[in-house]
C-alpha cells in the first residue's frame, strides 16, 4: 500500500493532524509506504520523519487577527499555475512512488494529482458546510466568509471521500460528507503525572498557555498578552508558535515550537488560543479551560468557536483592552469553564476512524 499525504503548511495544525493519521495507519498497516508533499511549516515538520517533497502552497498575509481576502487573492493570483507545476513536480520526484490513494486537506494539488494519476483522493479538513448553513441562519455572514465557504465546498465536490472531524457529540450522516471524531496525537494518560511533569519542565507554578500555531495571525494577540501581563503578577504565561521578536515581561516566556507542548498542556491552568481545531481538541481532551480568539472572517475558525461557544470563553476583540477584559473575566470564572470542559468529555478517536474508512475506500 502506497499513500501520498498532501499537507497545508500555513500552520502546524494540519501537519500534526495528518501525522496522527499516519501513525494510526502504520499501526494497522506496518508495511504501508508513506510519502508527504508539503510546504513551509508542513515541509519542515515532515522532512525528517518521512520521505517529503516540497510543493508551492498558499500564502496568508498579515499579522493581525483578520484575513484580508484581497491581499490573499493578490498574493496567490498565480497559484493555479504553481498547482500545475506542483503536480508535475510531485510526479517527477515520486516517479517511482505511484500512490494507491492520495490524502489531502484543502490543497488543490492533491486533487489535481489524483485526476492525473487516475487515483482516489480523500480530503480531511475541518470546514463543515452543514454547520456553516446553520450558523448563517442566525449570524451575519460577510462576503469573505461566503467566498471561503464556496471555495471549500467546490474542493469537497472534487474529492472521492470527504472526512470532516467534528466537535458535535452526535455525528450526522450525510451523502456527501462523512463526520469523524477530532484527531489527537497523544492521550493525557500516556504522559507522566502533573507532579512529574512540573519537575521535568522546571515549572514552579502552573502557567497559562498562549497558543498561536504556526502562522503569523496570532502575533497581535501575543503582543497584547505581553502588554497586559504585568497586571497579573501572580500568573505566568507561556507563548507557543508564531515568529515573535517582542519584549517579554518577567512573567511571560516564549517557545516557538516544541514537541513537548502536550506536557505543558497537561500541567497548565488554562489556555488562550486561536480557534484552530487541533489545539481546541487537545485542550478539550486534556480538560483545560479555554479562552478562544477566532481569527476574524476565517470561516473554519469562526465555526469552531461557534460549535463550542457553550463551553468556552469566546472573544472577538483581540485589542489590548479586549484581551485584558477577556482574561480578567476568564480568570474569575476559571472553575466554571473547567467544569464545562469536563462535562463535555470529548472523545478524539478520529485517526482510528480515518484508517477504517481509508481501508474501505481502497477496497472499492
N, C-alpha and C positions, 0 to 999 in steps of 0.2 A: 504494500500500500504506500503510495506516494502522495503527500498532501502539501500544497503551497498555501501559506498564510500571507495575505497582503494586509499590512497593518498601518494605520494612520500614525503619523509621527508628530502631531500637533502637541500632544501632551504625553503622559505616561499611562493614562488610564486604559486606553485601547491595547497598549503593549502588554501591560500586566494581566489584563483580562485574557488575552489570547495566549499568554504564557501559561496561565492556569489551565486553559483548554488543551494546550499541547501536552502538558504534564499528565492530565487525565487520559488523553488519547494514548500516550506512550505506555501508561499503566495497563490499559486494556489491550493495546496492540504494540507490544515491545519492539517488533520488527518494522514498524511503520517508519518511513523515511520522511523527514520534515525539512522544508526549505521555507525561509521567510523573505519577503520583499518589503522593505520599509524605507523611511527617510527620517532625517532629523532625529527626534527622540526615539522613535521605534527602531531605527537602524542602530543607534548607539546602544540601545537596550539589548538587542538580539545578536549583534555581530560576534560576540564571544560565546554565545550559547548554542547557536545552530548555524548551518550554512545560510548566510544572509547576503542579499544583493540590494544595492541602493537604487531607488527609483526617485522620480521627481514627484513632489506632492504639494498639498495646499500650503498657502501662507496666510495666516490670520494676523493682520497688522494691528498694532495698538497695545498700550499697556493699561488702558482704562478698564472699567468693568462693563463695557458695552461694545457690541460688534458694529463695525462700520461697513455696511453692505457695499457701498460704492467703492470704498478703499479695497475691500475684499475682491470685488469684481475687477478693479484695475490691476491689482497685484497678480490676479490669476487669469487674466484675459487670454493668455497664450497657453494655458494649461491643457486644453484639449489636444494641442499639438504634442505636448510633452507626454500626455497619456498614451498617444500612439507610439511615440519614440520609446516611452517606458515599456509598452507592451513588447516591442521588438527587443529592447534591452533585456527584459526578463527572459525572453525566448533564447537570446544569444548566450546569456550567462547560464541558462538552465537547459541547454540543448540536450544534455544527457539526463535531464530530470523532467520528464513529462508527467505532470501530476494526474492522479486519478480524480481528484476533486480540488477546487480552489475555495478557500475560506477567506472572506474579506469583511471589512467593516463598511465604511462608506467611500472607499477608494474605487473610482470607476475603472482603474487599470485592471483590477481583479475581474470585473465583469467583462471587459473587452477581451482580456486574455482568454477567459473561458470560452468566449464565442470563437476566437481564432483557433483554439485547440479542440473545439467541439467537446468540452468537458462541462460538468455541472459546477455551479457556483453557489455557495451557501453564504448568505450575508448575516453577520451577527452584529447588531447595533441597538442602542438604547432608545432611539426615537420610536414612539408608539403613536401611529396615526389615529387609532381609536380614542386614545386619551387626549390627543390634540383636539379632536372634534368635540369631545366632552368639555374640555377647557374653553374652547371658543364659544360655547353656548352662554357662558356666564362672565367671560372676561374679554376685554378689548384686545384684539389681535392686529398688530400693525403690519404693514406691507413686508417688513423684514422677516418676521416670523412666518408669514404666509409663503414668502419666497422659499425659505428654508424647508418648510413642510412639503411643498410641492416637489422640490428638488429631491428630498429623501424618498418620497413616495415613488417618484419616477425611477430611482435607483432600485428600490424594492421590487418594482414591476419587472426588472430585468433579471432578477435572481431566480434560481430554481427552488430555493428554500430560504425563508426569512425567519431568523430566530431573534426574538426580542426579549432580553432579560427585563423582568418587570418587578416592581415593588408591590403589586397587587397581591393581596392574600389569596384570592381566588383567581387563578389564571383562566382567562376566557378562551373559548375555542373559536377559531376564525378560519375561513377557507384560504385566505392569502397569507396570514401570519401565524407563527407558532410561538406561544409565550413560554418562556422558561424561567427558572429561578435566577436571581442575580448570581454572579460568579465571584468566588472568593478564593484567594491563593492559599491561605493558611488559617485554620480554625484556632480560636483562642486557647483551647485546652491543649493544643500541641506545643504551646510555649511554656517556659518556666513560670513559677508563681510571680505575683507582683513584687513580693519582697525580694526575690532573687533578681528580678529584672531591674529594680531600683538600684541595686548594688552594681549590677553589670553596666548599667548606663550612667553610673556616677551621678545619680539624681538625689538631691536632698528633700525635695518636695514634688508632689505630683503636678506636672505642668498642664497648661492649656496648649493644645497643638493648633497651629495655623497652617493648613494645607493649601498650597497654591497650585499644585500639579506642575506639569512641565511647561506650560505655556506662559506668556507674559501677562495674561489678563489679570492675574491676581496681584500685580506689582502695586497698584494703587491701594488695594486692601492691606498689603504688607506695610506700606509706608504709613498708613493711617493707624494701624495697630501699634507701630513703633512710636507714633506721635502721642497716643493716648496711654501707653503702657505705664508711664511714670505715675499716673493717677491711681494705679492699682499695685502699690509696692509689695503687698502681701502675696501677689500672684506671680508666677513665672510663665513665660511664653516661649515656645519653640516654633520657629517658622521653617517649613519644608517647601522645596520646589522653587520655581521661578529662576531668575538670574539677577539677584539683587546686589546692588552696591550702594547701601544706605547706612545711615548711622543707627546703631543698635543700642538702646538703653541697657542698663545693668540687668534688668530682669527679662531681657529678650535674647534668645540665641538663634542663630541661623544655620540650617543644614540644607545644602542644595539638594542632595539626593543621598539616600541610604537604603540598603536592602533591609535594614532593621526597623523600618517605620512601624511595623505592626507591634514590635516590642514597646516602642514609645506609646503607641495607641493603647495597649493593654494597661499601662500604668497611669494614663493621663486622667485629668478631672473632666475634660470635655474637649470638643474640637470645634474650631472655626474653619469653615471651608467654603469653596465654591460649591456648585451643585452637580459635579460630575458623579456619575452613577457608581464608579468604583470606590471612591472614598466614602460616599454615603453608605454603601453596602458594608464596607469594613467597619465603620463606626456603629452601625446598627447591630451587626453580629457581635461586636465586642461590647455592646450595651453601653455606649457612651453618649451623653447629651450632645446635641448638635446645634450650633449656631450657623445658619446657612446664608450665603450671599450669592444667589444665582447670577450669572453673567446676563446683563440686560439684553433682550432680543435674541438670546441663544435658545432656540426653541427646545432642544433636549433638556438643557439645564432648568429652564422655566417649568417644564413639565415634571421633571424630577422633584423639584421643590413643591409643586402643586400636589403631586401624588402623596407627599409625606407631610403636608402642612399641618396636619392634626397632631403630629408628634415632635416636630422640630420648631425651633425659633427661626423663622424666615424673615430676613431683612432685605429690602431692595434699595437701601440707602448705604452706600459704601464711603460716604464723606467722613471726615474726622468726627464730626458731631454725631453722624448716623452710627458709625462703628462704636463710639463710646456709649451712646444711648442703648444700642442693642446689647452690647456686652454687659452693661450695668444691669439691665433687666434679666438677661440670661443668667448672670451670676446669682441674682436674687432668687430666681426660680429654678436653680440648677437641680434641686431634688425632684421637682415636678417633672422636668424633662427626662430625668433619669428614670423615673417610674414609667413614663410613657414609652420610652425606648424599650425597657424591659418587658412591658406588657405586649409590645409589638412582636417580640420573639421571632425576628426574621430568620428564615432558613435560606441558605445560599448554597444550593447544590446544582447550580446551572451547568457546571463543567461536565458532570455525570450525564445530565440530560443532553448536552451538546454531543457527547460521544455516542450516545444511544441513537440519536437522530441522524448523525453523520453515517453511522453504520447502516441504518435503514435506507438512506439516500443512495449509498453505494450499491446496495443490493437491487435497487430498482432498474 
